[in-house]
């Protein structure tokens, strides 16, 4: 029973990868729309997009870590 719960927890933690992919897509989609509206701000907007990408990717990096914690370190 405990092994199944750990596997379900690890699987649920890895679903965050799909959410991160959607978030990164939204960041760069917004960048393209913003540059299309105001091309003179392209450099500044690109800096903001890279910051958004980094923060989204940082959140996504917690998913494999939590999957490892659930599957390897939870011993009862």
N, C-alpha and C positions, 0 to 999 in steps of 0.2 A: 504494500500500500504506500509506504513512504517512498520507495523507488519511483513509482508512478507519479506521485505528487512532485518529486524533484524533476522528473522529465517534463512534466507539464509546465512547471515554473521556468525551466530553462528554455522551453519552446516559446513560451509567452514573452520571455525577455528578448529573444531574437526577432520577434515581430517588429521591434523598434527599428530594425534596419529598413523595413519598408516605409515606415514613417519618416525616417531620415531622408530617404530617396525622394519622397514627395516634398519634403521641406526644401531640399536643395533645388529641386525643380522649380518650386515657387520663387526662391531667391533669384535664380537666373532668369526666370520668366519676367519677373518684375524689373530686373535690370534691363532687359531688352525693350520692354515697354517704356521705361523711363528714358532711355537713350533715344528711342524713336521720337519721343515728345520734345526732348530738349538735348540735342547733341552736344551743346557747349559744356554740359556738366558731365561728360562721359568719364573723365578721369576720377572725379570725386565720387560718382555713383559706383564706379568699379571698385573703389576702395571700400565702400559700404557693402557691396555685394560679397567681397572676399571676407569681410568681417562676419557677415551673416552666414556664409558658407562654413567658416571655421567654427562658429558657435554651434551650428547645426551638426557638424561632424563630431564635435566634442560630446554632444549629447548622445550621438549614435555610438560613440566608442564605449559608453557605459553598458550597452546591451551585451556584448561578448563577455565583459567582465562579470556582469550579474549572472549570465548563463554559467560561467565557470564557478562562481560562488555557489550557485544552486546545486550544480551537479557534483562538484568535487569537495567542497568544504563543509557542507551541511551533513554532519554525522550525528545520528541519534542512537 
